[in-house]
Amino acid sequence: MFHTDPPEPADPGRPSVDVTAAARWLDGQVLRTPLLRSPVIDRLVGARVLLKAENLQTGGSYKMRGGLYAVGRLAAAGHTGVVAQSTGNHAVAVALAARRHDMAATVVLPVDATPSKVARARGAGARVVLVGSTVEERLAVARRISDETGHPIVDAYDHPDVISGQGSASLEMIEDAERAGTPLDTLIVPVGGGGGVAGACLAASDRPIDVYGVEPVGCDSLAHSLVAGRPTPVRPAPTIADGLRPSCVGELPFDILRTRLRGVVRVDDEEIAAAFRLLLMELKVLAEPSGAAGLAGALCLAADGATRVVAGTAAPGSGSRPRTVGVVLTGGNVEADLVARLATPVLPRQGVAA
Ligand SMILES: Cc1ncc(COP(=O)(O)O)c(C=O)c1O
């Protein structure tokens, strides 16, 4: 079925993150999703904005890339099953990847996981275990299941193959933008555990591209970690962006990000909802809140400039006003009732007598 053999699994003692190798292996295994444009969004951001539609990816999110690459390498090494924990999209990706490779999958999700993500993971044939609401609770159960079954855990972000796979979305966007004669100078990626944005930094590493991460207000472990100089947990605040609420950025992503990331932009639920509506109404694109957060960050950066950047490093790029901004729309798995709620902006009250 596969046109190339996956490379051998990375030595766990010496994690190697190689976005180019992952992109080569995933070529033909995942969709090369399109770059979308909207004149209205260009005007609002004050730059050419390219939106990488990973909401259209198999499984509905860019998590398919890291999941498929990591599981493919484990299958090649002879493993017959895998275990994963996540708020939803990584679990769906690992379940689908395991099915492609004829492997067993057990995925651990929070009790308040969105029903459609639970249904997608079950639909892909995984055993779904619902546990607690924190990443620590899920990890403890995933470790126990891994010990019992002997099946390895595929971490959602603290894993070299997952970071490499996620980074392939950014690499495709960088290459497609160059091919179109509009090279990126800015790249914006939503942040949960930091795997995707770490992969983006590596994908951009030999080019003058400023990479920004976007975190929901109160779920800003990466911002705190960059300031503290080490992974620093937060108690995640409630957010509509369910994929962006791990309590702590991963150690391996942080190691990559601390010297490469231009900065973090924090966005609130209102700003994410506004980005969601823009995508829906201007591009006819359905993103989930976590997937729309990158555009929310781009709009905030355009409106408020550097005052919105809460932590960062020396600029790898020009630091001047962006001309071409790439945004990864990371996913589109969203409940119908949330779509209805977000699609309706809060209107001023009408018909009330003075
Ligand atoms: C749609 C979506 N976007 C972004 C993220 C965050 O990715 P990462 O954990 O690699 O930072 C997730 C995580 O589940 C997600 O589901």
The ligand as an SDF file (V2000), in Angstrom:
LIG
                    3D

 16 16  0  0  0  0  0  0  0  0999 V2000
   -7.2170   21.4690   15.9000 C   0  0  0  0  0  0  0  0  0  0  0  0
   -5.9970   21.5220   16.7520 C   0  0  0  0  0  0  0  0  0  0  0  0
   -5.1590   22.5590   16.5910 N   0  0  0  0  0  0  0  0  0  0  0  0
   -4.0470   22.6650   17.3360 C   0  0  0  0  0  0  0  0  0  0  0  0
   -3.7330   21.7290   18.3010 C   0  0  0  0  0  0  0  0  0  0  0  0
   -2.4760   21.9010   19.1090 C   0  0  0  0  0  0  0  0  0  0  0  0
   -1.4350   21.1290   18.5980 O   0  0  0  0  0  0  0  0  0  0  0  0
   -0.1310   20.8780   19.4620 P   0  0  0  0  0  0  0  0  0  0  0  0
   -0.5370   20.0590   20.6580 O   0  0  0  0  0  0  0  0  0  0  0  0
    0.7940   20.1700   18.5520 O   0  0  0  0  0  0  0  0  0  0  0  0
    0.3630   22.2210   19.8920 O   0  0  0  0  0  0  0  0  0  0  0  0
   -4.5820   20.6430   18.4990 C   0  0  0  0  0  0  0  0  0  0  0  0
   -4.2810   19.6360   19.5170 C   0  0  0  0  0  0  0  0  0  0  0  0
   -5.0130   18.7070   19.7330 O   0  0  0  0  0  0  0  0  0  0  0  0
   -5.7450   20.5370   17.7080 C   0  0  0  0  0  0  0  0  0  0  0  0
   -6.6020   19.5090   17.8590 O   0  0  0  0  0  0  0  0  0  0  0  0
  1  2  1  0
  2  3  1  0
  2 15  2  0
  3  4  2  0
  4  5  1  0
  5  6  1  0
  5 12  2  0
  6  7  1  0
  7  8  1  0
  8  9  2  0
  8 10  1  0
  8 11  1  0
 12 13  1  0
 12 15  1  0
 13 14  2  0
 15 16  1  0
M  END
$$$$
